[in-house]
Structure formats: structure tokens, C-alpha cells
Amino acid sequence: MSDKEFTSKALSGLSVEKLREKVVFLKKELFNLRFQKTLGELTNTTRFSMVRKDIARVNTELTKRKAGGSK
């Protein structure tokens, strides 16, 4: 995933359904990272914080849409 994919501008152009799909994908990725860490295969531990922040960005956009109506 590129860093530009999770900017507020990029996220605001997506539909609610696409945002929900991104959250599901990111949560699966976070699960896989935890699994790799347990097995000792994880080399880039900073990916944890990056994925968590991406999940937070997408959830923030979903909350904005919910509070402000549909966009």
C-alpha cells in the first residue's frame, strides 16, 4: 500500500463501501503482522504503527460521513 492511498483527500473520494473494504483489509494485515511477529518472521516492526494509523484514518473518514450525512 502506498502512503498516498490513505491521505484525507484520497479517502474522501471513496465510497462508504470501499472505505469499509479498506478497514477489513487493513485489519487482516494487522492480524498477519501479529502472526508473523509471534513466529519470529517479522522484519519491519514499524509496519504495526503504520497499519494502525491507516485504520484510524479510514475510521475517521467513516465517522465524518456518518455525522455529516452521505457524501
LINDALIN-V243932 format. One record per residue. N is the residue number from 1. PHI is phi in whole degrees, -180 to 180 (999 if undefined). OMEGA is omega as a letter, one per 20 degrees, with the letter a starting at -180 (* if undefined). D_CENTER is the distance of its C-alpha to the mean C-alpha in Angstrom with 1 decimal. Layout:
n=<N/N>
phi=<PHI/PHI>
omega=<OMEGA/OMEGA>
d_center=<D_CENTER/D_CENTER>
This chain:
n=<1/2/3/4/5/6/7/8/9/10/11/12/13/14/15/16/17/18/19/20/21/22/23/24/25/26/27/28/29/30/31/32/33/34/35/36/37/38/39/40/41/42/43/44/45/46/47/48/49/50/51/52/53/54/55/56/57/58/59/60/61/62/63/64/65/66/67/68/69/70/71>
phi=<999/-88/-67/-72/-71/-111/-77/-64/-65/-67/-71/-69/-86/-94/-77/-62/-64/-65/-64/-64/-64/-65/-63/-61/-61/-67/-67/-66/-64/-63/-61/-63/-64/-62/-63/-63/-65/-63/-81/82/-95/-78/-106/-107/-75/-71/-63/-55/-68/-65/-69/-62/-68/-64/-61/-64/-63/-67/-64/-63/-64/-63/-66/-59/-67/-67/-75/-96/90/-85/-117>
omega=<r/r/a/a/a/r/a/r/a/a/a/r/a/r/a/a/r/r/r/r/r/r/r/r/a/r/r/r/r/r/r/r/r/r/r/r/r/a/r/a/a/r/a/a/r/r/r/a/r/a/r/r/r/r/r/r/a/r/r/r/r/r/r/a/a/a/a/a/a/r/*>
d_center=<9.7/11.3/10.8/12.2/9.7/7.5/10.7/12.0/14.6/12.6/10.4/13.7/15.3/13.3/14.7/13.5/13.6/11.4/8.7/9.4/9.4/5.9/5.1/8.0/7.3/4.6/7.2/9.9/9.0/9.2/12.4/13.7/13.5/15.4/17.8/18.5/19.1/21.6/23.3/23.6/22.0/19.1/20.2/17.3/16.5/14.6/11.6/11.1/10.7/8.6/5.8/6.7/6.9/3.7/3.1/6.6/6.7/5.7/7.9/10.3/10.8/11.5/13.9/15.5/16.3/17.6/19.8/21.0/21.6/20.5/19.7>
